[in-house]
Amino acid sequence: MTGIKISVDRLQVGNYVKLPLSWKDHPFLFSSFLIKTQDEIDLIRRLGLKQVIIFPDKSETGPKPVQEVENAPSVAEESLQSLESELNAEKERRIEQLKQYRRGLQRSEKAFERSLSQLRNLMSKLQTRPLTAMKEAQELVDGIVSQLLSTDEMVLHLMSESAEGESIYYHSLNVSILSMLLAKEASFSEEEMKLIGFSALMHDIGMLRVPTQILRKTEPLTKPELNLLKQHPRYGLELLELTKECPTEVKGVVLRHQERLDGSGYPDGLKEAQLDKLTQLVSVVDEYDELCHPQDQSKARVPHAVLSFMFKNRTKQLNKDYIGLLVKQLGIYPPGSVVQLSNGQIGLVMSVNSKRLLYPSVMLYDPSIPRQEAAIIDLEDVGLSIGKVLAPTRLPPPVFEYLNPRTRISFYFEHSNLSGKA
């Protein structure tokens, strides 16, 4: 999509224009937009611009032919001042919404970091102080369940990149939070939500006994290495057996989360009738996060592609209803998705609202705005939609650097009434 430079006098209603100005130096909401009224053209002219860029592919009409260009008619100053004031007021309103949104995102980041810190601490105590570790895990899960049950509407936020070497903590917390969200959506009882959150938090603790060189290996594992890795459910159960305080249901999920409905899983090749609903739900979320973050990052899929893949290829191995709930909870454009909007702009999905999944909040790529001040818009609020999902690896380097697509995609939540639209 190539733009052409034209004089302002050639602009017409229906042209898709890009202003050669910083976002702060004009009253319009975006630096690129479709011109809908003559007043907007007059206001562009009032900015003192001589030339602008238009994009024919996104325009509804071409520019005015050169031979038809006339001297610009005089425009009532009061009319333009009124329009400018109206646009500036709308822009200020959206800037305030963006500030509220960022405050909500910061609250979620802090809560996420606190939960990660608690998880690190309790896992470090599993072998030496198992009773204390179990108590702290239960307290962490109880707190999250209490928040989840306090509202019917949640906003899932994309969190910052994970620290190297801590993937087990990010993975465990991701699986735990998403499992509890799905359990709520599936109308599980409060007690079942707590059990599933506890189980998901502990499901991969057996990985602590697998040699690091195996966990970090990106080449295909040898048969002995793969056999050792497949023992991690048993290792996890052995760790939980160190205390009698761990619920039986949690031990069952830890042992069986790699089993599959068709008997193709491990360690015992169990089938659907032998797998309880807690195990089946955690298995779905675990598979989702593993597909997003494989050991070999070159094989990583974007969230949108993972959900589609699971729905098409995993319904014989995993519970189809729970896969559907995962799609319903994350939306078809989960946080972390790189998307192209209906107006052609590229952005990164930052948040989804559980009640408005088709209209996520998206951080826009706009080189005229510093990255740390990037606009994050609510698509419903601005009347835009998502045209398609893009592969991060195919983005031009400046766009990739600006949007900073996450290698590790983690989520945390807040109540929607605490989150400002942006």
C-alpha positions in Angstrom: 0.0 0.0 0.0 1.8 3.1 -1.3 0.9 6.7 -0.5 1.2 9.6 -2.9 2.0 13.2 -1.9 -0.5 15.9 -3.1 -1.2 19.5 -2.4 -3.9 20.2 0.2 -6.0 21.9 -2.4 -6.6 18.6 -4.2 -8.1 16.9 -1.1 -11.7 15.6 -1.4 -14.2 14.0 0.9 -13.4 10.2 0.7 -9.6 10.6 0.5 -7.7 8.5 3.1 -5.1 11.0 4.3 -1.9 10.9 6.4 -0.9 14.2 8.1 2.9 14.9 8.1 2.6 16.1 11.7 3.2 14.8 15.2 0.1 13.4 16.8 0.2 16.2 19.3 0.3 18.9 16.7 -3.2 18.5 15.2 -6.7 18.1 16.7 -7.6 14.8 15.0 -7.8 11.5 16.9 -5.4 9.8 14.4 -2.7 11.1 12.1 -4.1 8.9 9.3 -7.9 8.8 8.6 -10.6 8.9 6.0 -11.9 12.4 5.3 -15.7 12.5 5.9 -16.5 16.2 5.6 -15.4 19.3 3.8 -14.9 20.9 7.3 -12.1 18.4 8.0 -10.4 19.5 4.7 -10.7 23.1 5.7 -9.3 22.3 9.2 -6.3 20.5 7.6 -5.7 23.6 5.4 -6.0 25.7 8.6 -3.1 23.8 10.1 -0.8 25.5 7.5 -0.1 22.3 5.6 0.8 22.7 1.9 1.0 18.9 1.1 -0.3 15.7 2.6 -0.1 12.0 1.7 -3.1 10.1 0.6 -3.5 6.3 0.1 -5.6 5.5 -3.0 -6.1 1.9 -2.0 -7.8 3.0 1.2 -9.6 6.0 -0.3 -13.2 6.0 -1.5 -12.4 8.5 -4.3 -9.3 9.9 -6.0 -7.8 13.4 -5.4 -9.3 16.4 -7.2 -7.7 16.7 -10.7 -5.1 19.4 -10.9 -7.1 21.3 -13.6 -10.1 21.6 -11.3 -8.2 23.1 -8.4 -9.4 26.5 -7.5 -8.4 29.1 -5.0 -9.6 27.9 -1.6 -13.0 29.5 -0.7 -13.1 31.6 2.4 -14.4 29.6 5.4 -16.2 31.0 8.4 -13.6 31.2 11.1 -16.2 30.5 13.8 -17.2 27.3 12.1 -13.7 26.0 12.0 -13.0 27.1 15.6 -16.1 25.2 16.7 -15.0 22.0 14.9 -11.4 22.3 16.2 -12.7 22.7 19.8 -15.0 19.7 19.3 -12.2 17.6 18.0 -9.8 18.7 20.8 -12.4 18.0 23.4 -12.8 14.5 22.0 -9.1 14.0 21.8 -8.7 15.1 25.5 -11.4 12.7 26.5 -9.6 9.8 24.8 -6.3 10.8 26.3 -7.9 10.7 29.8 -9.3 7.2 29.0 -5.8 6.1 27.9 -4.4 7.3 31.2 -7.1 5.3 33.1 -6.4 2.3 30.9 -2.6 2.5 31.7 -3.4 2.8 35.4 -5.5 -0.4 35.2 -2.7 -2.1 33.3 -0.2 -1.1 35.9 -2.4 -2.5 38.7 -2.6 -5.8 36.8 1.2 -5.8 36.3 1.8 -5.3 40.0 -0.7 -8.0 41.0 0.9 -10.4 38.4 4.4 -9.7 39.8 3.1 -10.3 43.4 1.6 -13.6 42.3 4.8 -14.6 40.5 6.9 -13.8 43.6 4.6 -15.8 45.8 4.9 -18.7 43.4 8.7 -18.6 43.3 8.8 -18.6 47.1 6.4 -21.5 47.6 8.1 -23.7 45.0 11.5 -23.1 46.6 10.0 -24.5 49.8 8.3 -27.6 48.3 11.0 -30.1 49.3 12.3 -28.6 52.5 9.0 -27.1 53.9 6.2 -28.8 52.0 3.5 -27.9 54.6 4.3 -24.2 54.4 4.4 -24.4 50.6 1.0 -26.0 50.4 -0.5 -23.3 52.7 1.0 -20.5 50.7 -0.2 -22.0 47.4 -3.7 -22.3 48.8 -3.7 -18.7 50.0 -2.6 -17.5 46.5 -5.3 -19.5 44.8 -8.0 -18.5 47.3 -7.2 -14.8 46.7 -7.5 -15.1 43.0 -10.8 -17.1 43.2 -12.2 -14.4 45.5 -11.5 -11.8 42.9 -12.9 -13.8 40.0 -16.1 -14.4 41.8 -16.6 -10.8 42.8 -17.7 -9.7 39.2 -19.3 -11.1 36.1 -17.1 -9.1 33.7 -13.3 -9.4 33.5 -10.6 -7.7 31.4 -7.6 -9.9 30.5 -4.4 -7.8 30.1 -1.2 -8.8 28.3 1.7 -8.7 30.7 5.3 -7.8 30.2 8.0 -10.2 28.8 9.1 -13.0 31.2 12.5 -13.2 32.7 14.9 -15.8 31.2 15.0 -19.0 33.1 11.7 -18.5 34.8 9.4 -20.1 32.3 8.1 -22.7 34.7 6.7 -19.9 37.0 5.1 -18.0 34.1 3.7 -21.2 32.6 2.3 -22.4 35.9 0.7 -19.1 36.8 -0.7 -18.7 33.2 -2.3 -22.2 33.4 -3.7 -21.6 36.9 -5.3 -18.3 36.1 -6.8 -19.4 32.7 -8.0 -22.7 34.3 -9.8 -20.8 37.0 -11.4 -18.4 34.5 -12.6 -21.4 32.4 -13.9 -23.2 35.6 -15.9 -20.1 36.4 -17.3 -19.9 32.8 -18.2 -23.7 33.1 -20.1 -22.9 36.3 -17.8 -24.9 38.6 -18.4 -24.4 42.3 -16.2 -22.2 44.3 -14.5 -25.2 45.9 -13.9 -26.8 42.5 -12.4 -23.5 41.2 -10.0 -23.5 44.1 -9.1 -27.1 43.5 -8.5 -26.5 39.8 -6.4 -23.4 40.5 -4.3 -25.3 43.1 -3.9 -28.2 40.7 -2.9 -26.0 37.7 -0.4 -24.1 39.9 1.2 -27.4 40.9 0.7 -29.4 37.6 4.3 -29.1 36.3 6.3 -29.1 39.6 7.8 -32.5 38.5 9.8 -30.4 36.0 11.9 -29.3 38.9 13.5 -32.7 38.9 14.1 -32.9 35.2 17.7 -31.8 34.2 17.9 -28.2 33.0 19.8 -29.2 29.8 16.7 -31.3 28.8 14.3 -28.5 29.5 16.3 -26.0 27.5 17.2 -28.2 24.6 15.8 -26.9 21.3 16.9 -29.9 19.2 14.7 -33.0 19.2 15.1 -35.0 22.4 16.7 -38.4 22.3 14.5 -41.4 23.3 16.1 -41.6 26.8 15.7 -37.8 27.3 12.0 -38.0 26.2 11.3 -40.9 28.5 12.9 -38.9 31.4 10.8 -35.8 30.5 7.6 -38.0 30.5 8.3 -38.9 34.1 7.6 -35.4 35.3 4.0 -36.2 36.3 5.3 -39.0 38.6 8.0 -36.7 40.0 5.4 -34.1 40.7 3.2 -36.6 42.6 6.3 -37.7 44.6 6.8 -34.0 45.7 3.2 -33.6 46.7 3.3 -36.9 48.7 5.8 -35.1 51.0 2.8 -33.7 52.8 -0.7 -35.1 53.7 -2.1 -31.6 53.4 -2.3 -31.7 49.6 -5.9 -32.6 48.4 -6.3 -35.9 46.5 -7.9 -34.1 43.6 -4.7 -32.0 43.1 -2.5 -35.0 43.2 -4.7 -36.6 40.5 -4.4 -33.6 38.2 -0.6 -33.4 38.6 -0.3 -37.1 37.8 -2.7 -37.2 34.8 -2.5 -33.7 33.1 -0.6 -35.3 30.2 -3.1 -38.0 29.6 -5.4 -37.8 26.6 -9.0 -38.8 25.9 -8.0 -41.3 23.2 -5.3 -43.0 25.3 -2.4 -41.4 23.5 -1.1 -39.5 26.6 1.3 -40.4 29.4 2.4 -41.7 31.9 -0.3 -44.5 31.9 -2.2 -44.2 28.6 -5.5 -43.5 30.3 -8.7 -42.7 28.4 -11.6 -40.3 28.7 -13.7 -42.3 31.2 -10.7 -42.4 33.5 -10.0 -38.7 33.5 -12.0 -36.4 35.8 -13.3 -32.9 34.7 -10.6 -31.0 36.6 -7.8 -32.9 34.8 -9.5 -32.5 31.4 -9.8 -28.8 31.9 -6.2 -28.2 33.1 -5.0 -30.4 30.2 -6.7 -28.0 27.6 -5.1 -24.9 29.1 -1.7 -26.6 29.6 -1.7 -27.6 25.9 -2.6 -24.1 24.8 0.2 -22.5 26.7 2.7 -25.1 25.6 1.8 -24.6 22.0 2.3 -20.9 22.4 5.7 -21.4 24.1 7.4 -24.6 22.9 11.0 -25.3 23.9 12.0 -24.5 20.3 10.8 -20.9 19.9 11.1 -21.1 16.1 8.0 -23.4 16.3 6.0 -21.0 18.4 2.5 -20.2 17.2 0.6 -16.9 17.8 -2.4 -17.3 20.2 -5.0 -16.9 17.4 -3.3 -19.7 15.4 -3.1 -22.0 18.5 -6.8 -21.7 19.3 -7.6 -22.5 15.7 -5.2 -25.4 15.6 -6.6 -26.9 18.8 -10.2 -26.6 17.7 -9.3 -28.3 14.4 -6.8 -30.9 15.5 -7.1 -31.7 19.2 -10.7 -32.5 19.9 -10.1 -36.3 19.9 -7.3 -35.9 22.5 -8.8 -33.0 24.6 -12.2 -32.0 25.8 -13.9 -30.1 22.9 -16.3 -28.2 25.3 -13.3 -26.8 27.3 -11.5 -25.9 24.1 -14.6 -23.9 23.1 -14.7 -22.2 26.5 -11.0 -21.2 26.1 -11.9 -19.6 22.7 -14.9 -17.9 24.4 -12.7 -16.6 27.3 -9.8 -15.3 25.2 -11.7 -14.3 22.1 -10.5 -15.0 18.6 -8.0 -12.3 19.0 -6.3 -13.0 22.3 -3.9 -10.6 24.0 -0.6 -10.8 22.3 -2.1 -11.0 18.8 -0.6 -8.7 16.1 -3.5 -7.4 14.0 -4.3 -5.2 11.0 -7.4 -3.0 11.6 -10.1 -2.2 9.2 -8.5 1.2 8.5 -5.2 -0.5 7.6 -3.3 0.4 10.8 -1.2 -2.3 12.6 -1.4 -2.9 16.3 -0.9 -5.3 19.2 -3.9 -6.6 21.1 -3.3 -5.6 24.8 -6.6 -6.6 26.5 -9.9 -8.4 25.9 -13.1 -7.8 27.8 -15.0 -11.0 28.5 -18.3 -9.4 27.4 -17.0 -7.7 24.3 -14.5 -10.2 22.7 -14.7 -8.8 19.2 -13.6 -5.4 20.4 -10.3 -5.7 22.2 -8.0 -2.8 23.2 -5.2 -2.4 20.7 -1.9 -0.6 20.9 -1.4 1.2 17.6 1.8 1.5 15.6 2.3 5.2 14.9 5.9 6.4 14.4 4.7 10.0 15.1 4.0 9.1 18.7 6.8 7.9 21.1 6.5 4.2 21.8 6.0 4.8 25.6 3.1 7.1 24.8 1.5 4.8 22.1 -2.2 5.1 21.6 -4.2 2.2 23.0 -7.7 2.3 21.6 -11.0 0.4 22.3 -12.1 -0.7 18.9 -15.8 -0.4 19.7 -15.3 3.1 20.9 -13.7 4.3 17.7 -15.8 2.2 15.3 -13.0 0.0 14.0 -12.7 -3.7 13.6 -9.9 -6.3 13.1 -9.2 -7.2 9.4 -6.7 -9.9 9.9 -4.0 -11.4 12.2 -0.4 -10.9 11.3 2.6 -13.1 12.0 5.0 -11.0 14.2 8.0 -12.4 12.3 6.8 -10.8 9.1 6.5 -7.3 10.5 8.9 -4.7 9.1 11.7 -4.1 11.7 10.5 -0.6 12.8 7.0 -2.0 13.4 8.3 -5.0 15.3 10.5 -2.9 17.5 7.7 -0.4 18.2 5.0 -3.0 19.1 7.5 -5.4 20.8 5.4 -8.6 20.3 5.9 -10.8 23.4 7.9 -14.1 23.1 6.2 -15.3 26.3 2.5 -14.3 26.4 1.2 -14.0 29.9 -2.2 -12.7 31.1 -3.6 -11.2 34.3 -7.0 -9.7 34.9 -8.8 -6.9 36.5 -12.5 -6.0 37.1 -13.9 -4.2 34.1 -15.4 -1.5 36.3 -11.8 -0.6 37.3 -10.6 -0.4 33.7 -11.0 2.8 31.6 -11.8 2.5 28.0 -9.1 3.8 25.7 
